[in-house]
Amino acid sequence: MYKRINLFLQRFFKKSTIFKSLFNISPMYRRSCGRIIQTSEDMSYVLVRIKLSWRNVNYNGSIFGGSLFSATDPIYMIQYIELLGHDYVVWDKSAKIYFKKPARETVYAEFVVTPSEVEVVKQQVELNGAYTFNKEVNITNKDKTIVYAIAEKEIYVATKAHYQNRRKKES
């Protein structure tokens, strides 16, 4: 559903505007208490803010770990879908979060995908049909001087043909 809405809206708006707006009004993302506050036009950069509020404060007075995790969860996958194009299948394969320090203030997660990373993924997928890799994002204060948590994502990318053949074999 979201993909269809996105493709329709791209006739009128930039990808980055659609991404930011749809995520911020999406009920599932709103529950995380994360908000996308900045995106680059090509989607290689996304900045997420997670405010401490009554909706996500835990028993100890810090941001609930689930809010930190869910606010960072879908971003890299969507970035890679948009950066690689719709000829590829992109999935989150696994995820971990490492808590370093209780977050008792507004925190930020900065997602960066470089052109060279995109090229490596394309090359590996071309060679092997599929490629799995890890990306990390630090959850920090505004000045990036304190790291509260590190979210690690294992991302799977494949050609559509490779992915469909794999699924047929599994059935």
Secondary structure by P-SEA (a helix, b strand, c coil): caaaaaaaacccccaaaaaaaaaaacaaaaaaccccccccccccbbbbbbbbccccccccccccaaaaaaaaccaaaaaaaaaacccbbbbbccbbbbbccccccbbbbbbbbcaaaaaaaaaaaaacccccbbbbbbbcccccccccbbbbbbbbbbcaaaaaaaaaaac
